[in-house]
Amino acid sequence: MNKLYLALGFVAFGLAACNNTPTAPGVPTYNANLTSGKEIPAPTVPNDYKGAGSVKATWDGKKLTVTGNYAALTGPATAAHIHEGQPGVAGDPVCPLKVTADATDNKKGTLSNDGDCALNEDKLRFGFYYVNIHTAANTSGEIRGQLTK
């Protein structure tokens, strides 16, 4: 009889261990520090250039929501995107970002999206996406930063 209870105990323990009920994960956050030195191809900027930006992105399991800011560009931002590409490699844009210039200084402003950016989660986790901001002087991009945890 004790062997029966012992066997039933192992079965119950085994079933409990195999429970695949998902737990509510935390929302992963990714960051990017944008500088001209990370941009490919290298932008045309003055020697004393101070352009920079930062981005925070949250992944809900399906879509990425982005907020960020930038300052001291060579001119007004003409576009911003998330691109697929490893560090040091230029890639195609996969999600547009909204650029809002500062009311008093059009060389700085904010970035955002409507949470409508669907990406490959594995590529996001392993740093295969970057953010960059374009200007008229640097149509391929002026500042760039890789999205990393």
N, CA, C and O atoms as a GROMACS GRO file, in nm:
protein
  596
    1MET      N    1   0.081  -0.119   0.000
    1MET     CA    2   0.000   0.000   0.000
    1MET      C    3   0.086   0.126   0.000
    1MET      O    4   0.054   0.223  -0.069
    2ASN      N    5   0.197   0.125   0.079
    2ASN     CA    6   0.285   0.242   0.083
    2ASN      C    7   0.349   0.268  -0.052
    2ASN      O    8   0.373   0.383  -0.089
    3LYS      N    9   0.377   0.159  -0.127
    3LYS     CA   10   0.435   0.175  -0.259
    3LYS      C   11   0.337   0.243  -0.353
    3LYS      O   12   0.376   0.322  -0.439
    4LEU      N   13   0.207   0.212  -0.337
    4LEU     CA   14   0.105   0.274  -0.420
    4LEU      C   15   0.099   0.425  -0.393
    4LEU      O   16   0.094   0.504  -0.487
    5TYR      N   17   0.100   0.464  -0.266
    5TYR     CA   18   0.096   0.607  -0.231
    5TYR      C   19   0.223   0.679  -0.280
    5TYR      O   20   0.219   0.792  -0.327
    6LEU      N   21   0.335   0.608  -0.268
    6LEU     CA   22   0.461   0.665  -0.315
    6LEU      C   23   0.456   0.686  -0.466
    6LEU      O   24   0.499   0.790  -0.516
    7ALA      N   25   0.406   0.587  -0.539
    7ALA     CA   26   0.394   0.598  -0.685
    7ALA      C   27   0.299   0.711  -0.725
    7ALA      O   28   0.329   0.789  -0.815
    8LEU      N   29   0.184   0.719  -0.657
    8LEU     CA   30   0.088   0.828  -0.685
    8LEU      C   31   0.150   0.964  -0.654
    8LEU      O   32   0.124   1.062  -0.724
    9GLY      N   33   0.230   0.971  -0.551
    9GLY     CA   34   0.298   1.096  -0.516
    9GLY      C   35   0.394   1.140  -0.626
    9GLY      O   36   0.399   1.258  -0.661
   10PHE      N   37   0.471   1.045  -0.680
   10PHE     CA   38   0.563   1.077  -0.790
   10PHE      C   39   0.487   1.122  -0.914
   10PHE      O   40   0.530   1.215  -0.983
   11VAL      N   41   0.376   1.057  -0.944
   11VAL     CA   42   0.294   1.096  -1.060
   11VAL      C   43   0.240   1.237  -1.041
   11VAL      O   44   0.248   1.319  -1.132
   12ALA      N   45   0.186   1.267  -0.925
   12ALA     CA   46   0.133   1.401  -0.897
   12ALA      C   47   0.243   1.506  -0.907
   12ALA      O   48   0.222   1.613  -0.964
   13PHE      N   49   0.360   1.475  -0.851
   13PHE     CA   50   0.472   1.568  -0.857
   13PHE      C   51   0.514   1.591  -1.002
   13PHE      O   52   0.540   1.705  -1.042
   14GLY      N   53   0.520   1.484  -1.080
   14GLY     CA   54   0.558   1.494  -1.221
   14GLY      C   55   0.461   1.578  -1.301
   14GLY      O   56   0.502   1.660  -1.383
   15LEU      N   57   0.331   1.560  -1.278
   15LEU     CA   58   0.231   1.641  -1.348
   15LEU      C   59   0.242   1.788  -1.308
   15LEU      O   60   0.229   1.876  -1.393
   16ALA      N   61   0.265   1.814  -1.182
   16ALA     CA   62   0.280   1.953  -1.138
   16ALA      C   63   0.403   2.017  -1.200
   16ALA      O   64   0.401   2.135  -1.235
   17ALA      N   65   0.510   1.940  -1.214
   17ALA     CA   66   0.633   1.993  -1.272
   17ALA      C   67   0.617   2.023  -1.420
   17ALA      O   68   0.688   2.108  -1.475
   18CYS      N   69   0.525   1.953  -1.487
   18CYS     CA   70   0.504   1.972  -1.630
   18CYS      C   71   0.401   2.079  -1.661
   18CYS      O   72   0.365   2.097  -1.778
   19ASN      N   73   0.354   2.150  -1.564
   19ASN     CA   74   0.253   2.253  -1.585
   19ASN      C   75   0.310   2.361  -1.677
   19ASN      O   76   0.410   2.424  -1.643
   20ASN      N   77   0.248   2.381  -1.791
   20ASN     CA   78   0.296   2.480  -1.889
   20ASN      C   79   0.218   2.610  -1.882
   20ASN      O   80   0.221   2.687  -1.978
   21THR      N   81   0.150   2.637  -1.774
   21THR     CA   82   0.076   2.761  -1.762
   21THR      C   83   0.174   2.877  -1.762
   21THR      O   84   0.262   2.884  -1.676
   22PRO      N   85   0.161   2.970  -1.859
   22PRO     CA   86   0.256   3.080  -1.863
   22PRO      C   87   0.236   3.175  -1.746
   22PRO      O   88   0.124   3.196  -1.699
   23THR      N   89   0.345   3.232  -1.702
   23THR     CA   90   0.338   3.334  -1.599
   23THR      C   91   0.347   3.469  -1.668
   23THR      O   92   0.401   3.479  -1.778
   24ALA      N   93   0.295   3.569  -1.605
   24ALA     CA   94   0.297   3.703  -1.663
   24ALA      C   95   0.439   3.758  -1.657
   24ALA      O   96   0.488   3.790  -1.549
   25PRO      N   97   0.507   3.767  -1.772
   25PRO     CA   98   0.644   3.818  -1.771
   25PRO      C   99   0.648   3.968  -1.755
   25PRO      O  100   0.548   4.037  -1.781
   26GLY      N  101   0.762   4.020  -1.712
   26GLY     CA  102   0.781   4.164  -1.709
   26GLY      C  103   0.792   4.215  -1.852
   26GLY      O  104   0.822   4.138  -1.943
   27VAL      N  105   0.768   4.340  -1.871
   27VAL     CA  106   0.777   4.398  -2.005
   27VAL      C  107   0.923   4.432  -2.032
   27VAL      O  108   0.979   4.519  -1.965
   28PRO      N  109   0.986   4.365  -2.129
   28PRO     CA  110   1.127   4.393  -2.158
   28PRO      C  111   1.146   4.536  -2.209
   28PRO      O  112   1.066   4.587  -2.288
   29THR      N  113   1.252   4.598  -2.163
   29THR     CA  114   1.286   4.733  -2.205
   29THR      C  115   1.420   4.732  -2.276
   29THR      O  116   1.515   4.665  -2.234
   30TYR      N  117   1.428   4.806  -2.385
   30TYR     CA  118   1.550   4.818  -2.464
   30TYR      C  119   1.586   4.966  -2.470
   30TYR      O  120   1.499   5.052  -2.468
   31ASN      N  121   1.715   4.994  -2.479
   31ASN     CA  122   1.763   5.132  -2.485
   31ASN      C  123   1.862   5.147  -2.599
   31ASN      O  124   1.926   5.051  -2.642
   32ALA      N  125   1.874   5.270  -2.646
   32ALA     CA  126   1.974   5.301  -2.748
   32ALA      C  127   2.027   5.441  -2.720
   32ALA      O  128   1.950   5.534  -2.697
   33ASN      N  129   2.159   5.455  -2.723
   33ASN     CA  130   2.224   5.585  -2.716
   33ASN      C  131   2.272   5.618  -2.856
   33ASN      O  132   2.356   5.548  -2.913
   34LEU      N  133   2.218   5.726  -2.912
   34LEU     CA  134   2.246   5.761  -3.051
   34LEU      C  135   2.361   5.860  -3.060
   34LEU      O  136   2.360   5.964  -2.993
   35THR      N  137   2.460   5.828  -3.144
   35THR     CA  138   2.572   5.918  -3.170
   35THR      C  139   2.609   5.910  -3.318
   35THR      O  140   2.570   5.816  -3.387
   36SER      N  141   2.683   6.009  -3.365
   36SER     CA  142   2.725   6.009  -3.505
   36SER      C  143   2.832   5.902  -3.531
   36SER      O  144   2.842   5.852  -3.643
   37GLY      N  145   2.910   5.867  -3.431
   37GLY     CA  146   3.016   5.768  -3.448
   37GLY      C  147   2.966   5.628  -3.478
   37GLY      O  148   3.042   5.544  -3.526
   38LYS      N  149   2.839   5.601  -3.449
   38LYS     CA  150   2.782   5.469  -3.474
   38LYS      C  151   2.713   5.460  -3.610
   38LYS      O  152   2.676   5.352  -3.654
   39GLU      N  153   2.697   5.573  -3.676
   39GLU     CA  154   2.623   5.577  -3.803
   39GLU      C  155   2.707   5.520  -3.917
   39GLU      O  156   2.826   5.548  -3.927
   40ILE      N  157   2.641   5.440  -4.004
   40ILE     CA  158   2.705   5.380  -4.122
   40ILE      C  159   2.620   5.417  -4.242
   40ILE      O  160   2.501   5.384  -4.242
   41PRO      N  161   2.672   5.482  -4.344
   41PRO     CA  162   2.806   5.539  -4.355
   41PRO      C  163   2.823   5.659  -4.260
   41PRO      O  164   2.726   5.717  -4.212
   42ALA      N  165   2.947   5.693  -4.236
   42ALA     CA  166   2.977   5.803  -4.144
   42ALA      C  167   2.915   5.933  -4.195
   42ALA      O  168   2.929   5.966  -4.313
   43PRO      N  169   2.846   6.006  -4.108
   43PRO     CA  170   2.785   6.131  -4.151
   43PRO      C  171   2.887   6.244  -4.165
   43PRO      O  172   2.998   6.235  -4.114
   44THR      N  173   2.847   6.348  -4.235
   44THR     CA  174   2.929   6.467  -4.247
   44THR      C  175   2.887   6.563  -4.136
   44THR      O  176   2.778   6.619  -4.138
   45VAL      N  177   2.976   6.580  -4.038
   45VAL     CA  178   2.947   6.666  -3.923
   45VAL      C  179   3.071   6.749  -3.890
   45VAL      O  180   3.182   6.708  -3.923
   46PRO      N  181   3.053   6.865  -3.826
   46PRO     CA  182   3.169   6.947  -3.787
   46PRO      C  183   3.255   6.877  -3.681
   46PRO      O  184   3.209   6.786  -3.613
   47ASN      N  185   3.379   6.921  -3.668
   47ASN     CA  186   3.472   6.862  -3.570
   47ASN      C  187   3.419   6.874  -3.427
   47ASN      O  188   3.441   6.784  -3.346
   48ASP      N  189   3.349   6.983  -3.396
   48ASP     CA  190   3.299   7.004  -3.260
   48ASP      C  191   3.155   6.953  -3.243
   48ASP      O  192   3.084   6.999  -3.154
   49TYR      N  193   3.114   6.862  -3.326
   49TYR     CA  194   2.975   6.812  -3.328
   49TYR      C  195   2.936   6.747  -3.196
   49TYR      O  196   3.013   6.670  -3.138
   50LYS      N  197   2.817   6.779  -3.148
   50LYS     CA  198   2.768   6.727  -3.020
   50LYS      C  199   2.634   6.656  -3.034
   50LYS      O  200   2.570   6.625  -2.933
   51GLY      N  201   2.590   6.628  -3.155
   51GLY     CA  202   2.460   6.564  -3.175
   51GLY      C  203   2.451   6.430  -3.104
   51GLY      O  204   2.544   6.350  -3.109
   52ALA      N  205   2.338   6.406  -3.039
   52ALA     CA  206   2.318   6.281  -2.965
   52ALA      C  207   2.170   6.261  -2.940
   52ALA      O  208   2.089   6.352  -2.959
   53GLY      N  209   2.137   6.142  -2.898
   53GLY     CA  210   1.998   6.111  -2.865
   53GLY      C  211   1.991   5.987  -2.778
   53GLY      O  212   2.090   5.916  -2.760
   54SER      N  213   1.873   5.964  -2.725
   54SER     CA  214   1.850   5.842  -2.646
   54SER      C  215   1.709   5.794  -2.674
   54SER      O  216   1.618   5.872  -2.699
   55VAL      N  217   1.694   5.662  -2.669
   55VAL     CA  218   1.567   5.598  -2.697
   55VAL      C  219   1.541   5.492  -2.592
   55VAL      O  220   1.632   5.420  -2.550
   56LYS      N  221   1.416   5.483  -2.550
   56LYS     CA  222   1.369   5.375  -2.464
   56LYS      C  223   1.257   5.306  -2.540
   56LYS      O  224   1.167   5.371  -2.592
   57ALA      N  225   1.262   5.174  -2.546
   57ALA     CA  226   1.161   5.097  -2.618
   57ALA      C  227   1.113   4.983  -2.530
   57ALA      O  228   1.193   4.917  -2.463
   58THR      N  229   0.984   4.959  -2.530
   58THR     CA  230   0.927   4.848  -2.454
   58THR      C  231   0.861   4.749  -2.550
   58THR      O  232   0.795   4.788  -2.647
   59TRP      N  233   0.879   4.623  -2.521
   59TRP     CA  234   0.828   4.514  -2.604
   59TRP      C  235   0.718   4.442  -2.529
   59TRP      O  236   0.740   4.391  -2.420
   60ASP      N  237   0.598   4.437  -2.587
   60ASP     CA  238   0.485   4.371  -2.520
   60ASP      C  239   0.466   4.226  -2.565
   60ASP      O  240   0.364   4.164  -2.532
   61GLY      N  241   0.560   4.174  -2.639
   61GLY     CA  242   0.549   4.038  -2.690
   61GLY      C  243   0.505   4.034  -2.835
   61GLY      O  244   0.519   3.931  -2.902
   62LYS      N  245   0.452   4.146  -2.884
   62LYS     CA  246   0.408   4.154  -3.023
   62LYS      C  247   0.454   4.282  -3.093
   62LYS      O  248   0.487   4.281  -3.211
   63LYS      N  249   0.455   4.391  -3.017
   63LYS     CA  250   0.489   4.520  -3.077
   63LYS      C  251   0.582   4.600  -2.986
   63LYS      O  252   0.586   4.581  -2.864
   64LEU      N  253   0.657   4.689  -3.050
   64LEU     CA  254   0.753   4.774  -2.980
   64LEU      C  255   0.697   4.915  -2.970
   64LEU      O  256   0.649   4.970  -3.069
   65THR      N  257   0.704   4.974  -2.852
   65THR     CA  258   0.664   5.113  -2.831
   65THR      C  259   0.790   5.193  -2.798
   65THR      O  260   0.869   5.154  -2.711
   66VAL      N  261   0.809   5.304  -2.867
   66VAL     CA  262   0.934   5.381  -2.860
   66VAL      C  263   0.908   5.523  -2.813
   66VAL      O  264   0.812   5.587  -2.855
   67THR      N  265   0.995   5.572  -2.724
   67THR     CA  266   1.000   5.714  -2.689
   67THR      C  267   1.147   5.753  -2.684
   67THR      O  268   1.232   5.669  -2.656
   68GLY      N  269   1.176   5.878  -2.711
   68GLY     CA  270   1.316   5.921  -2.707
   68GLY      C  271   1.330   6.068  -2.734
   68GLY      O  272   1.232   6.140  -2.753
   69ASN      N  273   1.455   6.113  -2.734
   69ASN     CA  274   1.483   6.253  -2.762
   69ASN      C  275   1.618   6.264  -2.831
   69ASN      O  276   1.698   6.171  -2.832
   70TYR      N  277   1.640   6.380  -2.889
   70TYR     CA  278   1.767   6.407  -2.958
   70TYR      C  279   1.795   6.556  -2.946
   70TYR      O  280   1.706   6.635  -2.917
   71ALA      N  281   1.922   6.593  -2.970
   71ALA     CA  282   1.961   6.734  -2.961
   71ALA      C  283   2.088   6.757  -3.042
   71ALA      O  284   2.164   6.665  -3.069
   72ALA      N  285   2.109   6.882  -3.080
   72ALA     CA  286   2.232   6.932  -3.142
   72ALA      C  287   2.263   6.869  -3.277
   72ALA      O  288   2.379   6.847  -3.310
   73LEU      N  289   2.160   6.840  -3.355
   73LEU     CA  290   2.182   6.789  -3.490
   73LEU      C  291   2.234   6.901  -3.580
   73LEU      O  292   2.234   7.018  -3.540
   74THR      N  293   2.277   6.868  -3.702
   74THR     CA  294   2.324   6.971  -3.795
   74THR      C  295   2.209   7.053  -3.852
   74THR      O  296   2.231   7.161  -3.907
   75GLY      N  297   2.089   7.004  -3.838
   75GLY     CA  298   1.969   7.073  -3.885
   75GLY      C  299   1.848   6.998  -3.834
   75GLY      O  300   1.862   6.903  -3.757
   76PRO      N  301   1.730   7.038  -3.877
   76PRO     CA  302   1.609   6.968  -3.833
   76PRO      C  303   1.610   6.822  -3.876
   76PRO      O  304   1.660   6.788  -3.983
   77ALA      N  305   1.556   6.736  -3.792
   77ALA     CA  306   1.542   6.594  -3.826
   77ALA      C  307   1.438   6.583  -3.938
   77ALA      O  308   1.330   6.641  -3.929
   78THR      N  309   1.472   6.510  -4.042
   78THR     CA  310   1.380   6.490  -4.154
   78THR      C  311   1.307   6.356  -4.144
   78THR      O  312   1.201   6.340  -4.203
   79ALA      N  313   1.363   6.262  -4.072
   79ALA     CA  314   1.302   6.130  -4.054
   79ALA      C  315   1.375   6.055  -3.944
   79ALA      O  316   1.488   6.089  -3.908
   80ALA      N  317   1.310   5.952  -3.892
   80ALA     CA  318   1.372   5.861  -3.797
   80ALA      C  319   1.307   5.725  -3.816
   80ALA      O  320   1.189   5.714  -3.848
   81HIS      N  321   1.388   5.621  -3.798
   81HIS     CA  322   1.340   5.485  -3.822
   81HIS      C  323   1.405   5.387  -3.726
   81HIS      O  324   1.507   5.416  -3.663
   82ILE      N  325   1.343   5.270  -3.717
   82ILE     CA  326   1.410   5.152  -3.664
   82ILE      C  327   1.451   5.072  -3.787
   82ILE      O  328   1.370   5.048  -3.877
   83HIS      N  329   1.576   5.031  -3.789
   83HIS     CA  330   1.631   4.954  -3.900
   83HIS      C  331   1.670   4.816  -3.850
   83HIS      O  332   1.700   4.800  -3.732
   84GLU      N  333   1.669   4.718  -3.938
   84GLU     CA  334   1.725   4.587  -3.906
   84GLU      C  335   1.871   4.589  -3.947
   84GLU      O  336   1.902   4.617  -4.063
   85GLY      N  337   1.961   4.560  -3.854
   85GLY     CA  338   2.103   4.557  -3.885
   85GLY      C  339   2.186   4.542  -3.759
   85GLY      O  340   2.154   4.599  -3.655
   86GLN      N  341   2.291   4.467  -3.771
   86GLN     CA  342   2.384   4.448  -3.660
   86GLN      C  343   2.470   4.574  -3.644
   86GLN      O  344   2.474   4.657  -3.734
   87PRO      N  345   2.538   4.587  -3.531
   87PRO     CA  346   2.628   4.702  -3.515
   87PRO      C  347   2.728   4.710  -3.630
   87PRO      O  348   2.786   4.609  -3.669
   88GLY      N  349   2.748   4.829  -3.682
   88GLY     CA  350   2.843   4.850  -3.790
   88GLY      C  351   2.794   4.814  -3.928
   88GLY      O  352   2.869   4.821  -4.026
   89VAL      N  353   2.667   4.774  -3.938
   89VAL     CA  354   2.610   4.734  -4.067
   89VAL      C  355   2.484   4.817  -4.092
   89VAL      O  356   2.396   4.825  -4.006
   90ALA      N  357   2.476   4.878  -4.211
   90ALA     CA  358   2.356   4.952  -4.248
   90ALA      C  359   2.248   4.854  -4.291
   90ALA      O  360   2.276   4.757  -4.361
   91GLY      N  361   2.125   4.878  -4.248
   91GLY     CA  362   2.014   4.790  -4.282
   91GLY      C  363   1.893   4.867  -4.329
   91GLY      O  364   1.889   4.990  -4.322
   92ASP      N  365   1.796   4.794  -4.375
   92ASP     CA  366   1.673   4.856  -4.425
   92ASP      C  367   1.584   4.901  -4.310
   92ASP      O  368   1.581   4.837  -4.205
   93PRO      N  369   1.511   5.013  -4.329
   93PRO     CA  370   1.416   5.056  -4.225
   93PRO      C  371   1.300   4.957  -4.216
   93PRO      O  372   1.251   4.907  -4.318
   94VAL      N  373   1.256   4.929  -4.094
   94VAL     CA  374   1.144   4.839  -4.073
   94VAL      C  375   1.027   4.907  -4.002
   94VAL      O  376   0.914   4.859  -4.009
   95CYS      N  377   1.053   5.018  -3.934
   95CYS     CA  378   0.946   5.091  -3.866
   95CYS      C  379   0.977   5.241  -3.867
   95CYS      O  380   1.086   5.281  -3.826
   96PRO      N  381   0.883   5.323  -3.914
   96PRO     CA  382   0.904   5.467  -3.905
   96PRO      C  383   0.878   5.517  -3.763
   96PRO      O  384   0.799   5.458  -3.689
   97LEU      N  385   0.946   5.623  -3.726
   97LEU     CA  386   0.922   5.688  -3.597
   97LEU      C  387   0.875   5.831  -3.622
   97LEU      O  388   0.914   5.894  -3.720
   98LYS      N  389   0.794   5.880  -3.534
   98LYS     CA  390   0.744   6.018  -3.544
   98LYS      C  391   0.848   6.112  -3.482
   98LYS      O  392   0.894   6.090  -3.370
   99VAL      N  393   0.883   6.215  -3.556
   99VAL     CA  394   0.978   6.316  -3.510
   99VAL      C  395   0.901   6.444  -3.478
   99VAL      O  396   0.826   6.494  -3.562
  100THR      N  397   0.920   6.496  -3.357
  100THR     CA  398   0.856   6.621  -3.318
  100THR      C  399   0.965   6.719  -3.276
  100THR      O  400   1.030   6.699  -3.174
  101ALA      N  401   0.984   6.824  -3.356
  101ALA     CA  402   1.090   6.922  -3.327
  101ALA      C  403   1.050   7.009  -3.208
  101ALA      O  404   0.932   7.036  -3.186
  102ASP      N  405   1.150   7.051  -3.132
  102ASP     CA  406   1.130   7.144  -3.023
  102ASP      C  407   1.080   7.278  -3.080
  102ASP      O  408   1.124   7.318  -3.188
  103ALA      N  409   0.991   7.344  -3.011
  103ALA     CA  410   0.932   7.468  -3.060
  103ALA      C  411   1.033   7.582  -3.071
  103ALA      O  412   1.015   7.672  -3.153
  104THR      N  413   1.138   7.580  -2.989
  104THR     CA  414   1.235   7.690  -2.990
  104THR      C  415   1.367   7.655  -3.058
  104THR      O  416   1.445   7.745  -3.092
  105ASP      N  417   1.394   7.526  -3.077
  105ASP     CA  418   1.520   7.483  -3.139
  105ASP      C  419   1.492   7.360  -3.224
  105ASP      O  420   1.478   7.249  -3.172
  106ASN      N  421   1.483   7.379  -3.357
  106ASN     CA  422   1.444   7.268  -3.443
  106ASN      C  423   1.555   7.164  -3.463
  106ASN      O  424   1.535   7.067  -3.535
  107LYS      N  425   1.671   7.183  -3.400
  107LYS     CA  426   1.777   7.082  -3.406
  107LYS      C  427   1.766   6.982  -3.292
  107LYS      O  428   1.851   6.894  -3.277
  108LYS      N  429   1.661   6.996  -3.211
  108LYS     CA  430   1.636   6.899  -3.105
  108LYS      C  431   1.487   6.868  -3.102
  108LYS      O  432   1.406   6.943  -3.156
  109GLY      N  433   1.453   6.758  -3.037
  109GLY     CA  434   1.313   6.719  -3.032
  109GLY      C  435   1.294   6.582  -2.971
  109GLY      O  436   1.380   6.530  -2.900
  110THR      N  437   1.179   6.524  -3.002
  110THR     CA  438   1.145   6.394  -2.946
  110THR      C  439   1.110   6.294  -3.056
  110THR      O  440   1.077   6.332  -3.169
  111LEU      N  441   1.119   6.167  -3.021
  111LEU     CA  442   1.082   6.056  -3.109
  111LEU      C  443   0.973   5.974  -3.041
  111LEU      O  444   0.970   5.964  -2.918
  112SER      N  445   0.885   5.917  -3.121
  112SER     CA  446   0.783   5.829  -3.066
  112SER      C  447   0.724   5.744  -3.178
  112SER      O  448   0.753   5.765  -3.296
  113ASN      N  449   0.643   5.649  -3.138
  113ASN     CA  450   0.560   5.576  -3.233
  113ASN      C  451   0.430   5.543  -3.163
  113ASN      O  452   0.412   5.572  -3.045
  114ASP      N  453   0.340   5.483  -3.237
  114ASP     CA  454   0.209   5.450  -3.181
  114ASP      C  455   0.202   5.307  -3.132
  114ASP      O  456   0.092   5.252  -3.119
  115GLY      N  457   0.315   5.246  -3.104
  115GLY     CA  458   0.317   5.107  -3.060
  115GLY      C  459   0.281   5.012  -3.172
  115GLY      O  460   0.236   4.899  -3.148
  116ASP      N  461   0.300   5.057  -3.295
  116ASP     CA  462   0.258   4.977  -3.410
  116ASP      C  463   0.374   4.910  -3.482
  116ASP      O  464   0.364   4.877  -3.600
  117CYS      N  465   0.483   4.892  -3.413
  117CYS     CA  466   0.603   4.836  -3.475
  117CYS      C  467   0.616   4.688  -3.438
  117CYS      O  468   0.650   4.655  -3.325
  118ALA      N  469   0.590   4.601  -3.535
  118ALA     CA  470   0.603   4.457  -3.513
  118ALA      C  471   0.740   4.412  -3.563
  118ALA      O  472   0.774   4.430  -3.680
  119LEU      N  473   0.818   4.353  -3.473
  119LEU     CA  474   0.953   4.308  -3.506
  119LEU      C  475   0.968   4.160  -3.473
  119LEU      O  476   0.882   4.101  -3.409
  120ASN      N  477   1.078   4.102  -3.517
  120ASN     CA  478   1.113   3.966  -3.481
  120ASN      C  479   1.172   3.969  -3.340
  120ASN      O  480   1.276   4.032  -3.317
  121GLU      N  481   1.107   3.902  -3.246
  121GLU     CA  482   1.148   3.908  -3.106
  121GLU      C  483   1.291   3.858  -3.084
  121GLU      O  484   1.365   3.916  -3.005
  122ASP      N  485   1.330   3.750  -3.152
  122ASP     CA  486   1.466   3.698  -3.134
  122ASP      C  487   1.569   3.799  -3.183
  122ASP      O  488   1.671   3.819  -3.118
  123LYS      N  489   1.544   3.861  -3.297
  123LYS     CA  490   1.637   3.962  -3.348
  123LYS      C  491   1.646   4.080  -3.253
  123LYS      O  492   1.753   4.138  -3.234
  124LEU      N  493   1.533   4.118  -3.194
  124LEU     CA  494   1.533   4.228  -3.097
  124LEU      C  495   1.616   4.191  -2.975
  124LEU      O  496   1.700   4.270  -2.932
  125ARG      N  497   1.595   4.073  -2.920
  125ARG     CA  498   1.669   4.029  -2.800
  125ARG      C  499   1.819   4.023  -2.824
  125ARG      O  500   1.897   4.048  -2.732
  126PHE      N  501   1.860   3.991  -2.947
  126PHE     CA  502   2.003   3.976  -2.975
  126PHE      C  503   2.064   4.100  -3.040
  126PHE      O  504   2.175   4.092  -3.094
  127GLY      N  505   1.994   4.214  -3.037
  127GLY     CA  506   2.053   4.341  -3.080
  127GLY      C  507   2.063   4.361  -3.230
  127GLY      O  508   2.157   4.427  -3.276
  128PHE      N  509   1.970   4.306  -3.307
  128PHE     CA  510   1.975   4.318  -3.452
  128PHE      C  511   1.892   4.435  -3.506
  128PHE      O  512   1.862   4.439  -3.625
  129TYR      N  513   1.854   4.528  -3.420
  129TYR     CA  514   1.780   4.647  -3.464
  129TYR      C  515   1.848   4.772  -3.410
  129TYR      O  516   1.905   4.770  -3.301
  130TYR      N  517   1.841   4.879  -3.487
  130TYR     CA  518   1.895   5.007  -3.442
  130TYR      C  519   1.801   5.119  -3.479
  130TYR      O  520   1.714   5.105  -3.566
  131VAL      N  521   1.819   5.232  -3.411
  131VAL     CA  522   1.742   5.353  -3.437
  131VAL      C  523   1.836   5.454  -3.498
  131VAL      O  524   1.949   5.469  -3.453
  132ASN      N  525   1.789   5.526  -3.601
  132ASN     CA  526   1.868   5.639  -3.648
  132ASN      C  527   1.779   5.755  -3.688
  132ASN      O  528   1.660   5.740  -3.715
  133ILE      N  529   1.842   5.871  -3.690
  133ILE     CA  530   1.773   5.996  -3.723
  133ILE      C  531   1.844   6.058  -3.842
  133ILE      O  532   1.967   6.067  -3.845
  134HIS      N  533   1.765   6.102  -3.939
  134HIS     CA  534   1.816   6.160  -4.063
  134HIS      C  535   1.798   6.312  -4.062
  134HIS      O  536   1.707   6.365  -3.998
  135THR      N  537   1.887   6.382  -4.132
  135THR     CA  538   1.875   6.526  -4.155
  135THR      C  539   1.898   6.552  -4.303
  135THR      O  540   1.938   6.463  -4.377
  136ALA      N  541   1.873   6.675  -4.346
  136ALA     CA  542   1.898   6.710  -4.486
  136ALA      C  543   2.046   6.696  -4.520
  136ALA      O  544   2.081   6.656  -4.632
  137ALA      N  545   2.133   6.728  -4.425
  137ALA     CA  546   2.277   6.718  -4.448
  137ALA      C  547   2.324   6.572  -4.449
  137ALA      O  548   2.427   6.540  -4.510
  138ASN      N  549   2.251   6.486  -4.383
  138ASN     CA  550   2.289   6.344  -4.372
  138ASN      C  551   2.166   6.257  -4.397
  138ASN      O  552   2.101   6.206  -4.305
  139THR      N  553   2.136   6.242  -4.526
  139THR     CA  554   2.013   6.172  -4.564
  139THR      C  555   2.016   6.022  -4.532
  139THR      O  556   1.910   5.961  -4.520
  140SER      N  557   2.133   5.963  -4.518
  140SER     CA  558   2.142   5.822  -4.480
  140SER      C  559   2.132   5.803  -4.329
  140SER      O  560   2.110   5.692  -4.281
  141GLY      N  561   2.147   5.911  -4.256
  141GLY     CA  562   2.140   5.908  -4.110
  141GLY      C  563   2.251   5.990  -4.049
  141GLY      O  564   2.364   5.990  -4.098
  142GLU      N  565   2.218   6.060  -3.941
  142GLU     CA  566   2.317   6.145  -3.873
  142GLU      C  567   2.360   6.087  -3.740
  142GLU      O  568   2.478   6.094  -3.704
  143ILE      N  569   2.266   6.030  -3.665
  143ILE     CA  570   2.301   5.964  -3.539
  143ILE      C  571   2.230   5.828  -3.535
  143ILE      O  572   2.122   5.809  -3.592
  144ARG      N  573   2.294   5.736  -3.466
  144ARG     CA  574   2.244   5.598  -3.462
  144ARG      C  575   2.276   5.534  -3.329
  144ARG      O  576   2.375   5.569  -3.263
  145GLY      N  577   2.191   5.440  -3.288
  145GLY     CA  578   2.216   5.362  -3.168
  145GLY      C  579   2.149   5.228  -3.176
  145GLY      O  580   2.035   5.217  -3.222
  146GLN      N  581   2.218   5.125  -3.132
  146GLN     CA  582   2.166   4.989  -3.133
  146GLN      C  583   2.070   4.969  -3.015
  146GLN      O  584   2.099   5.013  -2.904
  147LEU      N  585   1.956   4.903  -3.039
  147LEU     CA  586   1.862   4.872  -2.931
  147LEU      C  587   1.915   4.750  -2.854
  147LEU      O  588   1.929   4.642  -2.910
  148THR      N  589   1.943   4.769  -2.725
  148THR     CA  590   1.993   4.661  -2.640
  148THR      C  591   1.923   4.667  -2.506
  148THR      O  592   1.869   4.770  -2.466
  149LYS      N  593   1.923   4.552  -2.436
  149LYS     CA  594   1.863   4.546  -2.302
  149LYS      C  595   1.953   4.612  -2.202
  149LYS      O  596   1.920   4.617  -2.083
   0.00000   0.00000   0.00000
